[in-house]
Amino acid sequence: MSKETMSLDEKLDISIKALELFEAGDEEGYDRLMNTVPMPPHLAMAAKKTMGVEFLLNSGWNLSEAEAEFGADWLSSK
């Protein structure tokens, strides 16, 4: 996972492109593109606590911002 954070403008650009895919009926393309946007750290931590580590690891979500905030071992720590 990358330690670099994505700018708000980059996140918005990706979201707009993903929405265009969704509106064109390409839900897989939408999901794939949206998964490149880092999940906000507080949501990643909430998902870890409520849905579990395995769910997050299998989700395909970009967890780089959570890793940058909580440390590289945040998923394995309690």
Long-range contacts (C-beta under 8 A, 24 or more apart in sequence): 1-62, 1-63, 1-64, 1-67, 2-64, 3-64, 3-67, 3-68, 4-64, 5-38, 5-64, 5-65, 5-68, 6-37, 6-38, 6-65, 11-37, 11-38, 31-60, 35-59, 35-60, 35-61, 35-62, 36-62, 37-62, 38-62, 38-63, 38-64, 38-65, 38-66, 39-63, 39-65, 39-66, 40-65, 40-66, 41-65, 41-66, 41-68, 41-69, 41-70, 45-70, 45-74, 48-74, 48-75
